């Protein structure tokens, strides 16, 4: 335990985000299986809102698992506010790699941190124009995983991939089947190539968090300008005729 206390433990910190129901957990389970075959110690943490059963799927792999539920808070803010605690927990498990999967609920989510491998998982069924709406969750990712390619035609896959590349031209794009795990070995290799992290404390977010400081954040339930305070943004209707 003294080895842990002095902060010597080094790990690879992987942050996984993506659009809802894109197959984030399925992709990571297949990837973790490949990592475990190489006798690598893995710890996983799932950040969600009200409830999750994904932790049970991770536990079936025989690895340490933690769950964080943001409840009434924005899961992005909850996620970042708990990064140090999650890192410390994973080091107590003597993990070589920490997989943190966070809920992707709004297209303004910005969960990534410099020094951590940033993985965004999206699927071919979300709509051809959706990549430009996803925001920093996609545009600042190091690796973009596209799933459900077996359901659409080759032409549709190519067009969708092009749309993704327009938003993030520097990310490595992988295509993985969340059901069979085909392609997950490539993600394992990318994880093993990423830089190691001595501590996440002091690291910088890749993109600012969404604003979350208004009266409704504090529990206000009545509609109307007189009940609003804090960071409030109004619709610009243009110049009135």
N, C-alpha and C positions, 0 to 999 in steps of 0.2 A: 504493500500500500504506500510505502514511502516513495516508491518509484512514481506512483500516480500523483502524489501531493506536490512534488517539485515541478510538475508540468512537463516531464520529459516525453511522455507518450505522444507519438505522432500518428495521425490517422488521415485517411482520405475522406473528406466531407462531401457527400453527394446530395444536392438539393433537387428534388424531382417535383415538377409542377405540371399543370396542363389543364385542358378543358374538361368539364365534367363528363364522366362515362367514356373517356377516350381509351381506357385500359391501362392506366398508370400502375395500379397494383399488379395486374397480370404480367405486364412487361417486366416489372422489377422482380417478381417472384422467379420468372424464368432466368433472369440475369443472375440473381443471387444463387440459384442452383449451380450455374456454371462456376461462380466464384467459390462456392463451398467445395466443389470438386477439386479445386486447387489448394485446399486446406487453408483458406483465408477466413479469419474471424470477422463475422458481420454482426452489426446491430442495426435495428430498424426502428424508426419512430414515425407514427402517422398523426398528422395534424388535420383535424376536421372540425365541423361546426357543432352539431347537436348530438350525433351518434355515428358510430362506425363499427363495422364488423371485419374490416380489412386486417385488423391486428390478429384475428384468429387465423387468417390465411398465412400471415407471416410466421406465426408461432408454429404452424405445421412444418416449417422448415427446420425447427429446432434451434432458432436463434433468439437472443434477447429482444424483446419488443416493448416499446413504450407508446402510450396514446395521450394526445393532448386535445381536449375539446374546447374550442373558443367560446361556446355558448352565445352570449349576447355581444361579444366583441367581434370585430373584423378578423377573420382567420389570418390575414396577412400580418396585421399588427401583433396578434397573439403569437404567431410563428416567429417573428423577429425578436420579440421580447423574451422568448424562451430559448434562443439559440445557444447561449452560454450554458444554460442548465442541461439542455439535451446533449451538448458536447461533453460536459462533465459526466453525465450519466453513462454515455457510451465508453468513455475512458475507464470508468469503473468496471465495465464489462470486458475490458482489455480488447476492444474491437480494433481491427485493422482498417475497416471501412464502416462508415456510418451512412446509412440511407435514410434521408428525411423526406418523406412524401407529404406534401401539403395540398390542401384542397384548393382547387381552382374554380372560384365561383363568380368572379367578375372579370371583365376583359381589361381591367385596370390593374390587376394584380402584378406585384413586382417583388417576388420573394428571393431573388438571387443575391449572392454576396461574393465579392472579389476573393479569390483564393479557394473557393469551393467550385466543384464541377457543377454546372447548371444544365439540367436536362429538362426540356419541354416536350411533353407527349400530347399529340393531337391526332385526330383521326380523319380519314378521307370523307366522312359523312357529315361533317359539321357545316359544310357549305363552301362553295368555291371562293366567296368573298370574305369569309370569316378570318383568314390569316391577317388581313390588314386591320381587323377590329380587335384582335387579341391583345395588342399592346406590348409592353416591356416583358411580359412573361414569355413571349415568343422572340421579340427583337433583340433581347440581351442574352439569350440562351447560348451555351457553348455547343450543345448537341440537341438536335430536334429529331424526335422519333415520331414517325407517321405510322399509324396502325390502320387496320381494317381495309388494307389494300386488296384483299381477296374478294371484297364485296363489289368493287367498282371495276370498270374497264381499264385497260392499259392507258388509253387516251386520257381518261379522267384522272388517273394517278399522275400522269406527266403534267397535266395542266395544274393540278393542285400543288405538286412539288414546285413548279415554276412560281406560283403565287407565294409560296413559303420563302423561296430563295429571294424574291423581290423584297420581302420584309427583313430577312436576315441573311445577307449574302455570304457571311463568314462562318456560320455554324456548320458543323458536320451533320449531314442529314442521313438518318438510318431508317429503314423500313422493317418493322418487326410485326409478326403475327402474334397477337396477345393470346390466342387460343392454343396454338401449337408451339410457340416459342421460337419459331424460325426467325433467324436474324439476331437473336439475343446475345449470341456469342460475340458479335461485333461490339455490342454495348459493353460487355464485360471487358474486352480488350481496351476500349476507350477509358473505362474507369481505372484500369491498372496503369494507364499512361498518365493520368492526371497527377498534379502536384500534391504533395503531402502537406498537412497543416499542423503546426504545433499548437496553435490556439486560434479560436475565432474572435476572441476579444480584441477590439481595436480595428477589425476589418471593416471595410466600407461597403455599403449597399451599392449594387450596380445601378439602381434607379430609385428615386424617392418613393416612399410609400404613399398610397392614396390618403387624402385628407380625411380625418375622422374626429373632428372637434366641433360639433354643433349641438344644439339643444336636444335633438332627437337621439344623438349618441348618448346623452346623459339621462335618457328615459322619458323625455317629453312625448306625449301621444296626441296632443291637440293640434289640428291643422290651422294655419294662419300666421301671417307675418309677425303679429304682435307676440307670438309664442316662440319665435325663432331668434337664436343668438349664436354667436361663434362664427365658424367658417361656413357661410351660407352663400350659395351661388344661384343666380336667377337666370332665366331664359332671356336671351337677347332677341326681341322681336323685330329689330330693325327700326328705321325711322318711320314714324306714324304718318299716314297721308293726311 
